[in-house]
Amino acid sequence: MPTYGRSFTLSNTAKFGVHSPASGGGKEGIYTKESGFLAYYEVCEMLHNGATYIWDEEMKVPYVVNGDQWIGFDDEKSIRHKMKWIKDNGFAGAMVWTIDMDDFTGTVCGGEVKYPLIGAMREELRGISRGKNAKDMDWQKIAGAIEEEDDEDVIEKPSPIKISVQEVLNRVRKPTKKLHLKNSALSKKVRPPQIFCYMTNWSQKRPGAGKFTPEDINPSLCTHIIYAFATLKDNKLTEANDKDPDMYDRVVALREKNPDLKVLLAIGGWAFGSTPFKELTNNVFRMNQFVYDAIEFLREFQFNGLDVDWEYPRGADDRAAYVNLLKELRMAFEGEAKTSGQPRLLLTAAVPASFEAIAAGYDVPEIAKYLDFVNVMTYDFHGQWERTVGHNSPLFPLESATSYQKKLTVDYSAREWVKQGAPKEKLMIGMPTYGRSFELVNTTQFDIGAPASGGGTPGKYTSEAGFMSFYEICDFLHEDNTTLVWDNEQQVPFAYRGNQ
């Protein structure tokens, strides 16, 4: 689940619905500093300063429009829809990218609730309250809000369908196994839903209120913390920079306040790429050296396990190499646990949501044998790399979507992993704490599919065009003339203001 949004620059500010043309990623946030990307707290700032909030009833997600800037993101409302869907389908739980892009101070989005998104996940999955007076933000009251309308200049889209959450959930294929039967032997064996939270080693470098450290983490918020990312040096697992060892100690120290918390180390990531993994696995000696050195490294820094983030294996050779790497790691972890008497190190992996990527590089039944959990990255379905606006993480597709577009949803991706052989009880469904933003070409066209010229304005903390953290989205929502929209089809919101 993402705690950020993807932003776009609209080509025409008069066209702002989903699939409206975009010229590129949205403007970078002042904290995240990345075009096409805003942390949730950066979106909150926009909503508090006049952006428009729109809820997409089909996709069950919101989006924001602000001038020529368009941001698709997740709020508490869409998160709760997704958590109900996870429980209804019997998945293992939710994975969050990332903990540092939620409103971790509780001062940006409003309501004085720290971690509003992840806290909502915990409430829905584990029944743990965020606090006696904690309430979801009603962005439709705080920000300007409109009902979605058809736009003849974009892909034809039906009017919002007003149906209950249960009716929406009934459209999802029924699970083949009853994982929550009461008074049965099965229910006693089923783990409670898990919440995996990634923390990035670059979040500590963000300016001002965007700076995030291990001490900002509520030790009871997540069941697992995954520190991203470690790297490879001379075929050995090692820290990515000289500050990481200190950060390792501080993250692991959270277990002093919550002994049940598991802390894992992730290796890889998008910037790391696929080549280092290819070079590591094409030689058995190098791979075995890595496996056993990794155990020593993880034990030295007292991690509970390793998360493998190979983005992405592709082709028959990579598919086999990926399985072999996971197999060797799992076998070595089991052997070391027997020898040392310590609990076995956990083995997890971050995997793509794309059905094309699954087919190209993953032997799903085989990797499922060796992994404790499979973290499906069900976000970044759309972003500033496209020229029409689309939501970062829609739960369901629009009825008017093409057959290809209907496969770019959380629901389809999760079902595809199950179809290919992944056990539901191992699948962690990704939740973003960010949104994707766009710059609208025409401020009067802001719905899904509206033309975009690029990524939205960078958030002041994340500083990446087309990307906003959740707290940056909160700022966006608080700004004047911001409109928030709930998309009931996709079960997500979006917001817009001006060309954003």
Secondary structure, DSSP 8 states (H G I E B T S, - for coil): -BEEEEEEEES-EEEEEEE-BEEEEEEEEEEEEEEEEEEEHHHHHHHEET-EEEEEEEEE-BEEEEEEEEEE---HHHHHHHHHHHHHHT--EEEEE-GGGS-TTSSSSSTT-SSHHHHHHHHHHH---S-TT-----HHHHSEE------TTSS---------HHHHHTTS---SS-TT-TTSHHHHHS---EEEEEEETTGGGS-GGG---GGGS-TTT-SEEEEEEEEEETTEEE-SSTTHHHHHHHHHGGGGT-TT-EEEEEEE-TTT-SHHHHHHHTSHHHHHHHHHHHHHHHHHTT-SEEEEE-S---SHHHHHHHHHHHHHHHHHHHHHHHHH-S---EEEEEEE--HHHHHHH--HHHHHHH-SEEEEE---SS-TTSSB---SS-SS--TTS-TTGGGSSHHHHHHHHHHTT--GGGEEEEEEEEEEEEEESEEEEEEEE-BEEEEEEEEEEEEEEEEEEHHHHHHHEEETT-EEEEEEEEEBEEEEEEE-
